[in-house]
Amino acid sequence: MARWEPDAAGRLAQAAMQLYGERGFDRTTVADIAARAGLTERTFFRYFADKREVLFSGGKMLQDFVVERVARAPAATPPLDAVAGALAETTELFEPRRDFARQRQALIGAHPDLHERELIKLAALAAAVAEALRRRGVAAPAAGLAAEAGIAIFKSAFETWLADARKRDLAHHVRTAHAALEAVVAGTRRQAPAAGRARRPARRPA
């Protein structure tokens, strides 16, 4: 009979993060993680494909969460507002794991292969969000742009959330980044006519 392993995935993730901090990511093995958690390597591979996936295993849950929130936004909500609103709601996922997220981000920043995997996960999230917007009736180009802009908002918000000494929640930083992006776009629109006039050739004297 298999041994009962309460919250094995959580124990393995906690053990992995402890060891990454103590020994470094490169010098930590799957065997080390399993031993620290009091579990077997076989159990580790039941939950994670490799030691890197400990840092990315929540990607599917995040994607499903955001897509579901985009889908249920009121019909009249503009595409980017629907995406930003969904991202703000991820506070409930991340807030209890702020310390884990801070350590995770430091590891990703220090290892190019982890950073590459992070970008792949974000690209998959953007594609899923774009599809969710298309199902809401948003045209393909606009859906893709809104999804990519949403990822830019999320990345900026996540970084400032981790660095926030006042410990304001992620939703606050998503709203701030969203407003900043809208201000940039509005400023560009205001400057465009003036720039256009500046490019007109000067009238030759009669």
C-alpha positions as CSV (number, residue, x, y, z in Angstrom):
1,M,0.0,0.0,0.0
2,A,1.3,3.5,-0.9
3,R,2.4,5.7,1.9
4,W,0.1,8.7,2.6
5,E,1.9,11.8,1.6
6,P,0.0,14.9,2.8
7,D,0.7,18.0,0.6
8,A,3.7,16.3,-1.0
9,A,3.9,18.9,-3.8
10,G,4.0,21.7,-1.2
11,R,6.6,19.9,0.9
12,L,8.8,19.4,-2.2
13,A,8.5,23.0,-3.3
14,Q,9.4,24.2,0.1
15,A,12.4,21.9,0.3
16,A,13.5,23.0,-3.1
17,M,13.4,26.7,-2.3
18,Q,15.3,26.1,0.9
19,L,18.0,24.2,-0.9
20,Y,18.2,26.7,-3.7
21,G,18.8,29.4,-1.1
22,E,21.4,27.4,0.8
23,R,23.3,25.7,-2.0
24,G,22.4,27.5,-5.1
25,F,20.1,26.2,-7.9
26,D,22.8,24.6,-9.9
27,R,24.2,22.5,-7.0
28,T,20.8,21.2,-5.9
29,T,19.7,17.9,-7.2
30,V,16.3,16.2,-7.3
31,A,17.6,13.6,-4.9
32,D,18.5,16.4,-2.5
33,I,15.0,17.9,-2.7
34,A,13.3,14.6,-2.2
35,A,15.5,13.8,0.8
36,R,14.9,17.2,2.4
37,A,11.2,16.8,2.0
38,G,11.3,13.2,3.4
39,L,10.0,11.8,0.2
40,T,11.3,9.7,-2.7
41,E,12.6,10.9,-6.1
42,R,9.7,8.9,-7.6
43,T,7.3,11.1,-5.7
44,F,9.1,14.2,-6.9
45,F,8.6,13.2,-10.5
46,R,4.9,12.6,-9.9
47,Y,4.5,16.3,-9.4
48,F,7.4,18.0,-11.3
49,A,9.1,17.2,-14.6
50,D,12.4,18.5,-13.3
51,K,13.9,20.8,-10.7
52,R,13.2,23.9,-12.8
53,E,9.5,23.1,-12.9
54,V,9.2,23.6,-9.1
55,L,9.4,27.3,-10.1
56,F,6.9,27.2,-12.9
57,S,4.3,24.5,-11.9
58,G,1.7,27.2,-11.1
59,G,1.7,28.5,-14.6
60,K,-1.3,26.5,-15.8
61,M,-3.3,27.4,-12.7
62,L,-2.5,31.1,-13.3
63,Q,-3.5,30.8,-16.9
64,D,-6.8,29.1,-16.2
65,F,-7.5,31.7,-13.5
66,V,-6.9,34.7,-15.7
67,V,-8.8,33.3,-18.7
68,E,-11.8,32.6,-16.6
69,R,-11.8,36.1,-15.1
70,V,-11.5,37.6,-18.6
71,A,-14.4,35.5,-19.8
72,R,-16.7,36.6,-17.0
73,A,-16.0,40.4,-17.3
74,P,-19.1,42.4,-18.2
75,A,-19.8,42.4,-22.0
76,A,-19.2,46.2,-22.3
77,T,-15.7,46.1,-20.7
78,P,-13.0,47.3,-23.1
79,P,-10.5,44.5,-23.9
80,L,-7.5,45.9,-22.0
81,D,-9.7,46.7,-19.0
82,A,-10.9,43.1,-18.9
83,V,-7.4,41.8,-19.0
84,A,-6.1,44.3,-16.3
85,G,-9.1,43.5,-14.1
86,A,-8.4,39.8,-14.4
87,L,-4.7,40.3,-13.5
88,A,-5.6,42.4,-10.5
89,E,-7.7,39.5,-9.2
90,T,-4.6,37.3,-9.1
91,T,-3.8,39.0,-5.8
92,E,-5.6,36.2,-4.1
93,L,-3.2,33.7,-5.6
94,F,0.1,35.6,-5.0
95,E,-0.4,37.6,-1.8
96,P,0.0,34.6,0.5
97,R,3.2,33.6,-1.4
98,R,5.0,36.9,-1.5
99,D,8.2,35.5,0.1
100,F,8.2,32.5,-2.3
101,A,7.6,34.8,-5.2
102,R,10.5,37.1,-4.2
103,Q,13.0,34.2,-3.9
104,R,11.7,32.7,-7.2
105,Q,12.2,35.9,-9.0
106,A,15.7,36.3,-7.8
107,L,16.5,32.8,-9.0
108,I,15.0,33.4,-12.4
109,G,16.9,36.7,-12.8
110,A,20.2,34.9,-12.0
111,H,19.8,32.0,-14.5
112,P,19.3,32.7,-18.2
113,D,17.7,29.3,-18.8
114,L,15.2,30.0,-16.1
115,H,14.5,33.4,-17.5
116,E,13.9,31.9,-20.9
117,R,11.4,29.5,-19.5
118,E,9.7,32.3,-17.7
119,L,9.3,34.2,-21.0
120,I,7.9,31.0,-22.6
121,K,5.3,30.7,-19.8
122,L,4.3,34.4,-20.2
123,A,4.0,34.0,-24.0
124,A,1.6,31.0,-23.4
125,L,-0.4,33.2,-20.9
126,A,-0.6,36.0,-23.5
127,A,-1.8,33.5,-26.2
128,A,-4.5,32.1,-23.9
129,V,-5.7,35.6,-22.9
130,A,-5.9,36.6,-26.6
131,E,-8.0,33.6,-27.3
132,A,-10.3,34.4,-24.4
133,L,-10.7,37.9,-25.8
134,R,-11.5,36.6,-29.3
135,R,-14.2,34.4,-27.8
136,R,-15.7,37.6,-26.4
137,G,-15.9,39.0,-29.9
138,V,-12.7,41.1,-29.9
139,A,-11.1,41.2,-33.4
140,A,-7.9,39.2,-33.7
141,P,-5.4,42.1,-34.0
142,A,-7.0,44.0,-31.1
143,A,-7.2,40.8,-28.9
144,G,-3.5,40.1,-29.4
145,L,-2.4,43.7,-28.7
146,A,-4.6,43.8,-25.5
147,A,-3.2,40.5,-24.3
148,E,0.4,41.5,-24.9
149,A,-0.2,44.9,-23.2
150,G,-1.7,43.0,-20.3
151,I,1.4,40.9,-19.9
152,A,3.5,44.1,-20.0
153,I,1.3,45.5,-17.2
154,F,1.6,42.3,-15.2
155,K,5.4,42.1,-15.5
156,S,5.8,45.8,-14.4
157,A,3.3,45.3,-11.5
158,F,4.9,42.1,-10.3
159,E,8.3,43.7,-10.1
160,T,7.1,46.7,-8.2
161,W,5.0,44.5,-5.9
162,L,8.0,42.4,-4.9
163,A,10.0,45.5,-4.2
164,D,7.3,47.4,-2.4
165,A,8.5,48.2,1.2
166,R,4.9,49.3,2.1
167,K,3.6,45.8,1.1
168,R,0.7,47.1,-0.9
169,D,-1.1,44.2,-2.7
170,L,-0.5,43.1,-6.3
171,A,-3.9,44.6,-7.4
172,H,-2.7,48.1,-6.4
173,H,0.4,47.7,-8.6
174,V,-1.6,46.3,-11.5
175,R,-3.9,49.3,-11.4
176,T,-0.9,51.6,-11.2
177,A,0.8,50.0,-14.2
178,H,-2.4,50.0,-16.2
179,A,-2.9,53.7,-15.5
180,A,0.7,54.4,-16.4
181,L,0.3,52.6,-19.8
182,E,-2.8,54.5,-20.6
183,A,-1.0,57.8,-19.8
184,V,1.8,56.8,-22.2
185,V,-0.7,56.0,-24.9
186,A,-2.7,59.2,-24.3
187,G,0.5,61.3,-24.4
188,T,1.6,59.7,-27.7
189,R,-1.8,60.5,-29.2
190,R,-1.6,64.1,-28.1
191,Q,1.9,64.5,-29.5
192,A,1.2,62.9,-32.8
193,P,-0.5,65.9,-34.6
194,A,2.3,68.2,-33.5
195,A,4.9,65.8,-34.7
196,G,3.0,65.5,-38.0
197,R,2.9,69.3,-38.5
198,A,6.7,69.5,-37.8
199,R,7.4,67.1,-40.6
200,R,5.6,69.2,-43.3
201,P,8.0,70.8,-45.8
202,A,8.4,74.6,-45.4
203,R,6.5,76.7,-47.9
204,R,8.8,78.3,-50.4
205,P,8.8,82.0,-50.6
206,A,6.9,83.5,-53.6
